[in-house]
Amino acid sequence: MVREQARAAGFNNDTSRPALVEATFRENMPRVSLVVTTYNRARLLARALASVAQTPAFSPTAELLVVDNNSSDETRRVFDHFARQNPQIEARYVFEVRQGLSHARNRGTQEARGQYVVFMDDDQEIGDEYVHKVESAFLETGAVCIGGKIVYKNADRLPAWLKAMVKTVGQLDLGNEVMFLDGKTRFLKGGNIAFERRTLVDIGGFNVALGRIGDSLGAAEEDEIQRRLVLDGELVAYVPELVQFNWILPEKFEKSYWRRQAYWYGKTQFALSSSEWAHANQVFGVPGSVIRSLCFMVQRYLAACLGRESGQRFERERDLLESLGVLVAAIEHRKHKK
């Protein structure tokens, strides 16, 4: 029923996909591969894996893959301890030397044996019924990419400025109804996103030029792949009952983190749309609209500093840093082309 509603709303889908789903399934293979990517956060990984161990009926329908993205801490020891304590869970450890979240996710896709690949961040906890419900959600929606809510577990008693930040970063709530996303204005978040594995492989996986690399705060690799899927005529669906939980980490209580996040978000936005910027009017080799936007953000920030918008000073500062990130990425792009 949901699939027919999507088509009626103008979304395209390959009606032969259910047949492909059945044809590619092999007996005694896991249906779902849960991929947890991690980099130098062994303590957080232990908590994430503990939530997996508490998931009812995790096996034999699913497998767990921990992709270590070149960590130098106790990550491997944490995994080994988990595997010994939970022999009922089919768990594997993979070491990916190429630095970057997109590399790690692509490696997880390559190693996965399940028909569906679910991605989970190392600072999250998975909902009790997630693994049990994800396969039926794929079949009911006809989508090749699905995800759901991400809810902070420690978002009470936050300072006012931080409440504004966490509304859109690190959590997601698009309501309580299934929703098909257009790949333009609304996107699933990478901390709660799942794919039909074959389609993810066929489309080329995640763009390794996007996303976090080491300690950087790059992003938007999830947005970019959802855009590609929609342009390819596939369905991307938000399914609210697929819930994962997130934590506001200590560094996120500092404004310095959110300044870095805004700057890196700006750099990412330019990388995401660099082909579009190439056709824009240029000023000294940089799109004129980038320079105009930066000047406008400087004006807004100065107005806030002078008191006319004092309550929005930090928000305006972040807008300015985002525009600065776009400008720096544009300059770097120009140098790379020479």
C-alpha positions in Angstrom: 0.0 0.0 0.0 2.8 2.4 0.9 4.6 1.7 -2.3 1.5 2.5 -4.4 1.1 5.8 -2.5 4.6 6.7 -3.3 4.1 6.1 -7.0 0.9 8.1 -7.0 2.8 11.0 -5.4 5.2 11.0 -8.4 8.1 8.8 -7.0 9.4 6.2 -9.4 10.5 2.7 -8.5 11.5 -0.5 -10.3 8.6 -2.9 -9.9 10.9 -5.8 -10.6 12.9 -5.2 -7.3 10.9 -7.6 -5.1 11.7 -10.4 -7.5 15.4 -9.4 -7.3 15.1 -9.4 -3.5 13.9 -13.0 -3.5 16.3 -14.2 -6.2 19.4 -12.9 -4.4 18.5 -14.3 -1.0 20.6 -17.3 0.0 19.6 -19.7 2.8 21.6 -19.6 6.0 22.9 -16.1 5.1 22.1 -13.1 7.4 19.3 -10.9 6.1 20.6 -7.8 7.8 24.2 -6.5 8.3 24.5 -3.9 11.0 27.7 -1.9 10.3 29.2 0.2 13.2 31.9 2.5 12.0 34.4 3.8 14.6 37.5 5.9 14.9 39.4 6.3 18.2 36.3 6.2 20.4 36.6 2.8 22.2 34.6 3.9 25.2 31.7 5.0 23.1 31.9 1.9 21.0 31.5 -0.3 24.1 28.3 1.4 24.9 27.0 1.1 21.3 27.8 -2.6 21.2 26.1 -3.1 24.6 22.9 -1.8 23.0 23.3 -4.3 20.2 23.6 -7.1 22.7 20.4 -6.1 24.3 18.5 -6.2 21.0 15.9 -9.1 21.1 16.3 -11.8 18.4 19.4 -10.1 16.8 20.6 -13.4 15.4 20.4 -15.6 13.3 18.7 -13.1 11.0 21.5 -10.5 11.3 25.2 -10.0 11.6 27.3 -7.3 13.2 30.3 -5.7 11.5 32.6 -3.3 13.4 34.7 -1.3 10.9 37.7 0.2 12.6 38.8 3.2 10.6 42.5 3.2 11.5 42.1 3.7 15.3 45.1 3.8 17.6 43.2 3.2 20.9 41.6 0.2 22.5 39.0 -0.3 19.8 40.1 -3.9 18.8 40.2 -4.9 22.5 36.7 -3.6 23.0 35.4 -5.6 20.1 37.2 -8.8 21.2 35.7 -8.5 24.7 32.2 -8.0 23.2 32.6 -11.0 20.9 33.7 -13.3 23.8 30.8 -12.1 26.0 28.2 -12.5 23.2 28.8 -15.7 21.2 25.2 -15.7 20.2 25.8 -12.7 17.9 27.6 -13.3 14.6 30.2 -10.5 14.9 33.2 -9.6 12.7 35.9 -7.0 13.0 37.3 -5.2 9.9 40.2 -2.8 9.9 40.0 -0.1 7.2 43.3 1.8 6.8 42.0 4.5 4.4 41.0 7.3 6.7 37.5 8.7 6.3 34.0 7.8 7.3 33.0 7.2 3.6 35.9 4.8 3.2 34.7 2.9 6.4 31.1 2.7 5.2 32.1 1.5 1.8 34.3 -1.2 3.4 31.4 -2.3 5.6 29.3 -2.6 2.5 31.9 -4.6 0.7 32.3 -7.0 3.7 28.5 -7.3 4.5 26.8 -10.6 3.7 23.3 -9.4 4.4 20.8 -8.3 1.8 20.3 -5.1 3.7 23.0 -2.9 5.3 22.2 -0.7 8.3 24.7 1.9 9.4 25.1 3.0 13.0 27.6 5.5 14.5 29.8 4.6 17.5 28.2 7.2 19.7 24.7 5.8 19.3 22.4 3.1 20.7 20.1 1.0 18.5 16.4 0.7 19.3 15.2 -2.7 20.6 13.1 -3.6 17.6 15.2 -2.0 14.9 16.8 -5.1 13.4 13.6 -7.0 13.7 11.6 -4.3 11.8 14.0 -3.1 9.2 13.5 -5.8 6.6 9.7 -5.5 6.6 10.1 -1.7 6.3 12.1 -2.2 3.1 9.5 -4.6 1.7 6.5 -2.4 2.7 7.9 0.8 1.2 9.6 -0.6 -1.8 12.5 1.8 -1.0 16.2 1.0 -1.4 17.2 3.4 1.3 15.4 3.9 4.6 16.0 5.4 8.0 14.1 6.8 10.9 14.2 8.9 14.0 17.4 9.8 15.9 16.7 10.9 19.5 19.1 12.4 22.0 19.1 10.6 25.3 20.6 13.5 27.3 18.9 16.6 25.8 17.2 17.8 28.9 18.4 20.8 30.8 20.5 22.3 28.0 21.5 25.9 27.8 19.3 27.9 25.4 22.0 28.3 22.7 22.6 24.5 22.7 19.0 23.6 22.4 18.9 25.5 19.0 22.0 23.6 17.8 20.7 20.1 18.6 17.4 20.6 16.9 18.9 19.9 13.5 22.3 18.4 14.3 22.6 14.8 15.5 18.9 14.0 15.7 16.0 13.7 13.3 12.3 13.7 13.7 10.1 14.1 10.7 6.9 13.0 12.4 5.1 9.7 13.0 4.1 8.8 9.5 6.1 7.1 6.7 7.4 9.8 4.3 9.2 9.5 1.0 12.0 12.0 0.6 12.8 14.0 -2.6 16.6 14.2 -2.3 16.4 18.0 -2.3 15.1 19.4 0.9 14.8 16.6 3.4 17.3 13.8 4.0 17.9 10.9 6.3 20.9 11.2 8.7 23.9 8.9 8.5 23.5 7.8 12.1 20.3 6.0 11.1 20.3 5.0 7.5 20.0 1.6 5.7 20.3 0.4 2.2 19.5 -2.5 0.0 23.1 -3.7 -0.4 23.0 -4.5 -4.1 21.8 -1.1 -4.9 24.4 0.6 -2.7 27.1 -1.3 -4.5 25.7 -0.6 -8.0 25.5 3.1 -7.4 29.2 3.3 -6.3 28.8 3.6 -2.5 29.5 6.8 -0.5 31.5 9.7 -2.1 34.9 9.5 -0.4 35.6 13.2 -1.0 32.7 13.9 1.5 32.2 13.1 5.2 34.4 13.1 8.2 38.1 12.3 7.7 40.0 11.8 10.9 39.1 14.6 13.3 37.6 16.9 10.7 33.9 17.6 10.8 33.1 17.1 7.1 29.6 16.0 6.3 26.8 15.6 3.6 28.0 12.2 2.2 24.6 10.9 3.2 22.8 13.8 1.5 24.8 13.3 -1.7 24.1 9.5 -2.0 20.3 10.1 -1.4 20.3 12.7 -4.2 21.9 10.1 -6.5 19.4 7.5 -5.6 16.4 9.7 -6.2 17.9 11.0 -9.5 18.3 7.3 -10.5 14.6 6.8 -9.9 14.8 5.0 -6.6 12.8 5.5 -3.4 14.2 6.9 -0.2 11.9 6.6 2.8 11.6 7.9 6.4 10.1 5.2 8.6 9.5 6.6 12.1 9.4 3.3 13.9 13.1 2.7 13.1 14.7 4.5 16.0 18.3 5.0 17.1 19.5 7.0 20.0 22.3 9.5 20.2 24.2 11.2 23.0 25.4 14.8 23.3 29.0 14.3 23.9 31.0 16.6 26.3 32.7 18.5 23.5 29.3 19.5 22.1 28.6 21.5 25.2 31.4 23.9 24.1 30.7 26.7 21.6 34.1 26.0 20.0 32.8 22.7 18.7 29.8 24.3 17.0 32.0 27.0 15.4 34.1 24.2 13.9 31.0 22.4 12.8 29.6 25.4 11.0 32.9 26.1 9.2 33.2 22.5 8.0 29.5 22.4 7.0 30.2 25.3 4.7 33.2 23.6 3.1 31.1 20.5 2.6 28.3 22.4 1.0 30.7 23.8 -1.6 32.1 20.3 -2.3 28.5 19.0 -2.6 27.6 21.5 -5.3 31.0 22.3 -6.9 29.7 21.4 -10.4 26.9 23.9 -10.1 29.3 26.6 -8.8 31.5 26.1 -11.9 28.8 27.7 -14.1 28.3 30.8 -11.8 29.8 34.2 -12.5 33.3 34.3 -11.2 35.2 37.1 -9.2 38.9 36.4 -9.1 38.2 32.8 -9.8 35.6 32.4 -7.0 31.8 32.4 -7.6 30.5 35.9 -7.1 27.5 34.7 -5.1 30.0 33.1 -2.5 31.6 36.5 -2.0 28.2 38.3 -1.8 27.0 35.8 0.8 30.0 36.2 2.9 29.7 40.0 2.9 26.0 39.7 3.8 26.9 37.4 6.7 29.5 39.8 8.0 26.9 42.6 8.0 24.4 40.5 9.9 27.1 39.4 12.5 28.2 43.0 13.1 24.6 44.0 13.6 24.2 41.3 16.2 27.4 42.4 17.9 26.2 46.0 18.1 23.1 44.9 19.9 20.4 45.1 17.4 20.2 41.3 17.3 22.0 40.4 20.5 20.0 37.3 21.2 21.1 35.8 17.8 24.8 36.7 18.1 26.1 33.1 18.2 23.7 32.0 15.5 25.0 34.8 13.2 28.5 33.9 14.1 27.9 30.4 12.9 26.3 31.7 9.7 29.4 33.7 9.1 31.7 30.8 9.7 29.7 28.6 7.3 30.0 31.2 4.6 33.7 31.5 5.3 34.0 27.7 4.9 32.3 27.9 1.5 34.8 30.6 0.4 37.8 28.7 1.6 36.5 25.5 -0.2 36.0 27.6 -3.4 39.6 28.9 -3.2 41.0 25.5 -2.6 38.9 24.2 -5.5 40.3 26.9 -7.8 43.9 26.1 -6.7 43.3 22.3 -7.3 42.1 23.0 -10.9 45.3 24.9 -11.8 
